Amino acid sequence: MASIKQTLEDILTIDGAMCAAVVDSGSGMILGSVGSGVDMEIAAAGNTEVVRAKLKTMRALGLSDVIEDMLITLGRQYHILRPSSVKEGLFLYVVLDKQRANLALARRKTQEVDKLMDF
């Protein structure tokens, strides 16, 4: 089992990882963050709205499913939003350098780290 600090340190071992955060999806507040390159306070608050919008759309469509992760592809970065499967109301937010990252491996590692969260 992993603390917030351990969770974030594990995420930063992903090739191309620039920064990461554990975010409260109710408030948009960061519970912990590491790395640099993106203003995580602004990014976490903004991406909380993205997660909420998707959940609202799923409800409107009558989908009884869960979001595994969401991927935002920018010109130079990947942003992974992963609602926690073990800590309801939280999501992992990971920013990757697109040139150095392997997206499939990054998604896999984020999934593994999520399962070990214990705080």
Secondary structure as UniProt FT lines:
FT   HELIX           4..11
FT   TURN            12..13
FT   TURN            15..16
FT   STRAND          17..24
FT   TURN            25..27
FT   STRAND          30..35
FT   HELIX           40..60
FT   TURN            61..62
FT   STRAND          70..73
FT   STRAND          77..83
FT   TURN            88..89
FT   STRAND          90..97
FT   TURN            98..100
FT   HELIX           103..116
//
